[in-house]
Amino acid sequence: MKTKTTKIIYWAGAIFMSLWFGASGFFELTKNPVVWDITLKLGYPPHFIYILGVFKITGVLVLLVPNRLLRLKEWAFAGMFFDILFAFFSKVAVLGFSATADAVIAFSVLAVTYLMFRKLYSPELIYGEA
């Protein structure tokens, strides 16, 4: 795949994930009833919801910085992966499999975005190996 196409796919996915996690983080920090009530229903304590919100907003900021903070981007991707994974299994356990469509979509977009990130930035650039 050509670099230009890879960049377009990467940035489309990064923007999508940033909107997704940015909105979710904002709603968690502002106690939006839609997000807050579902998260409480899944069994997460209120103080954890605030922490999720802070980390989501921080991850979005890191993800949107172009060509920098590559190692932190790896951590942001990992954080998003675990957030989606825990949301998926929490929803399966409490709400049933039919409530997991959002997690499946988010995971699919995240996986493609991360693959494009790895195509654009070699491990030498990310980890400083020479």
N, C-alpha and C positions, 0 to 999 in steps of 0.2 A: 504494500500500500504506500502511496506517495506521502511524503512528509506533509504537504499542504492538506491533504484529505485527513491524515492522522490528527493534525492540529485542529481542524474543523470539528471532527468527531470528539476530540478531547475537550475542547472549549464548550461545545454544546452540552456535553455531559456534565462538565464542571459547573456550568451555569445552572443547569437543571437541578443538580444535587445541591447547589448553594441556595437556590430558591426553596427547595424542599426542606432542607435542614435549617435554613435561615428562618423560614416561616415557623417551623416546628419549635425551634429554640426561642423565638420571640414569643410565641404563644405560651410556652412553658414559663418564661420569665414574667409574663403579664397575667398569668393565671386564666388564660382563655378557657372557658368551660368545656369547649369541644375537646381540646387536647388534654386539659387538666383532669376532667372527669374520667375519660377513658384510661389515662395513665394510672389514676388512683384505683379504678376498677381492676386493672391488671395486677394490682398489689404493690405498686411502688410507693414508698413513703414520700411525703411532700418535700422534704429537704433534698431528696435524690432528684426530684423533678427539676428543681432549680439548678442543681449541678449539671444535669443534662443540658439545660438551656444554655448555660455559660459555655460548656464545651462545644456545643453545636455552633454557636455564634463564632467562637474562636476558630473552630475548624473551617468554617466558611471563609473567614478572613484570610486564613493561611492558603486555602485552596485557590482563592482569586488573585493572589499575588503572582504576576507572571514571571516565569524563569528564575525564581528565587525560592528560598526556604524549602528546597526539594526534600530534605530529610523530614522536615515537619509535615510536608504534604503526605509522605508515607504514613506518618502517624495519624494524620487526619483521615486518610483512606481507611486505616485500620479501625479508628474510632467509629467511623460511619458503618463499616462492616459489622462490628460488634453491636452497635445500636440496632441495626436492621435485624441481625440474627436474634437478639434478645426480644425485640418487638415481635418477630415472627413466632417464636416459640411461646412467648407469653400469650399472644392472641390465640394460638392453637389451643393452649391449655385452658384459657378462660372463656374465650368467645367462640371458638371453633374455627376450623380451617377456612370457612368462607370469609372470615374477617381479615385474611392475610394478603389479599390482592395488592394492597399498597406496598407491603414489604417485598413481595415478589417483584413488582415493578421497580422499586427502589434498588433492590439487589441487582437486577439485570442491568440497569443504567450504570450503577456503580462499578460493576464488573467490566463493562465495556470501557468506561472512562478510565479505570485503573490500567487496563491493558494498553490503551492509547498513551497514557502517561509513561508506562514502561517502554513503549516504542520510541517515545520522544526523548526520554532521558535515560541514558545508560547507567548501570550501577556505579560506574566510575564518577559520573557527575553527581549522583545522589549521595554516595557515601565517601567521596573524595579519594577513592582508591586509584593508584596510578601504576 
